[in-house]
Amino acid sequence: MRTMERTEILIDGVSAYLAQEQDLDVLLRQIETAASGPAVFVEFVVVGNRRVKVLITPSSRVVISTETVQHDPRDTGNDAFPYGGLYDFDPEPLG
C-alpha cells in the first residue's frame, strides 16, 4: 500500500487538512509573520484542492500535526481541479 503524509492545521479550533503540494515551511512563516502584527489573511490549499483564506491575528491559536495515511492520487494541491463536497461526482457510469 502506498502512503503519504497528511498535515492537519487547526486554527482557533477549526480543522483542515493541507493538500500534498502545500509547502508547510512557507505556510508556517506566513502564519508567524501574520501573528506578530495586525490581522492578515493567510492563504493555502486544503485536501479537495480548495483554496482557503484564514484571518490570522496575534491572538490566533494554530496547531499543526502530521500523520501517515493511504495515498490519494486526487490530492495534488492543484486548485484548478477541486474534488469532494457539493459538486463532486463519480465520472464512472453506474451499474
C-alpha positions in Angstrom: 0.0 0.0 0.0 1.3 3.5 -0.9 1.2 6.1 1.8 1.6 9.8 2.1 2.0 12.4 4.8 -1.2 14.3 5.7 -0.8 17.5 7.6 -3.7 18.8 9.7 -3.9 22.5 10.6 -6.1 23.6 13.5 -6.8 27.4 13.6 -8.8 28.7 16.5 -10.5 25.3 16.9 -11.3 24.8 13.1 -9.5 21.9 11.4 -8.4 21.5 7.8 -6.0 19.1 6.1 -3.4 20.6 3.8 -3.1 19.5 0.2 0.0 17.5 -0.6 1.7 20.2 -2.6 1.3 22.8 0.1 4.7 24.0 1.4 4.4 23.7 5.2 7.6 25.7 5.9 6.3 28.6 3.8 2.9 28.5 5.4 4.5 28.4 8.9 6.5 31.5 8.1 3.4 33.3 6.8 1.5 32.4 10.0 4.4 33.6 12.2 4.5 36.9 10.3 0.8 37.4 10.4 0.6 36.6 14.2 3.3 39.2 15.0 1.3 42.2 13.7 -2.1 43.4 12.7 -4.6 40.9 11.4 -3.6 39.4 8.0 -5.2 36.9 5.7 -3.1 33.8 5.1 -3.9 31.6 2.0 -3.4 27.9 1.5 -4.8 24.9 -0.4 -6.6 22.1 1.5 -7.5 18.5 0.7 -10.0 18.6 -2.1 -7.8 21.1 -3.9 -9.7 24.0 -2.5 -8.1 27.4 -1.7 -8.7 28.7 1.8 -8.0 32.2 3.3 -7.8 32.5 7.1 -7.6 35.7 9.0 -4.7 35.4 11.5 -4.3 37.8 14.4 -1.9 38.0 17.3 -4.4 36.0 19.4 -5.0 33.2 16.9 -4.1 29.7 18.1 -2.6 27.4 15.5 -1.8 23.7 16.0 -0.2 21.6 13.2 0.1 17.8 13.2 1.2 15.2 10.6 0.2 11.6 10.1 0.8 8.9 7.5 -2.3 7.9 5.6 -3.1 5.8 2.5 -2.1 7.6 -0.8 -4.9 9.6 -2.5 -3.9 10.3 -6.1 -6.5 13.1 -6.3 -4.8 15.1 -3.6 -2.5 17.2 -5.9 -2.9 20.6 -4.4 -4.0 22.0 -7.8 -7.0 24.2 -7.0 -8.0 24.2 -10.7 -9.2 20.6 -10.1 -11.2 20.5 -6.9 -12.9 17.4 -5.7 -15.3 16.4 -2.9 -18.1 18.5 -1.5 -21.4 19.6 -3.1 -20.2 19.4 -6.7 -18.2 16.2 -6.6 -19.4 13.4 -8.9 -18.3 10.0 -9.9 -17.1 10.1 -13.6 -17.6 6.3 -13.8 -21.1 5.3 -15.1 -23.2 3.5 -12.6 -24.1 -0.2 -12.9 
